[in-house]
Amino acid sequence: MDMKETVSYLIEAVRSRTPHQVITANPIMVMTALENPTYMDIMTSAELVVPDGTGVVWAAERGGSPVKERVAGFDLLHELMRVGESYHWRVYLLGSTPEVIQETASRLQRQYPGMIIAGFRDGFFGPEEDEEVITGILETEPDLLFVARGADTQEPWIAKHKSRLAIPVMMGVGGSFDVISGRTKRAPLAFQKLRLEWFYRLLKEPTRYKRMLALPKFAVKVMRERDRVTNNR
């Protein structure tokens, strides 16, 4: 589905109150899934996986089953907030630092006054606090839950508690709160059009280089196994 179809699909999910875990897939996540059976199960059990990373779009094209377009998680978040104004949806924000999450909530409320920021809290909590966090979320009765705790944490956390949360749209949003709050900047449009957002982030955050090592591995795997790229595991 393209962005418009994805949003329409999720509008219906909210209307029907059908829980959906939305995964915004990128090459690093795909490689993690190929190397970690547990993570693979999380991705294959998600109700919706969208092609967030340009590498995923490229791989689909090379595999002979191209997607309609890239559906970036950052853009999807904003599209859901935009359409949600008409329905006065309730959203809960979970993750990042106390300062970032508070500023994110404030900015989103100003940008989308028709939305209800039902609640928010930072992402610094351990498994022993999960029950408290989940109870706090459920008390706000959200239609959307955006979680920013890093791909290695947020997707597993949502998957683990998905049935208990039972929120129509539960989506990991990575570093989106950092951008929304103004802590960091998104790649310029030129980098986005050239599919080089990953390179821009690497330039701004050189410490990410270890994670980025998965990208050449992903590219080599796609080129070597072209006929298997879009096959089911």
ABEGO torsion letter per residue (X at the ends): XBAAAAAAAAAAAAAAGBBBBBBBBBAAAAAAAAABAAAAAAAAABABBBBABAAAAAAAAAAGBBBABBBBAAAAAAAAAAAAAAAGBBBBBBEEBAAAAAAAAAAAAAABAABBBAEBBBABBBAAAAAAAAAAAAAAGBABBBBBAEAAAAAAAAAAAAAAAGBABBBBAEAAAAAAAGABBBBBAAAAAAGAAAAAAAAABAAAAAAAAAAAAAAAAAAAAAAAAABBX
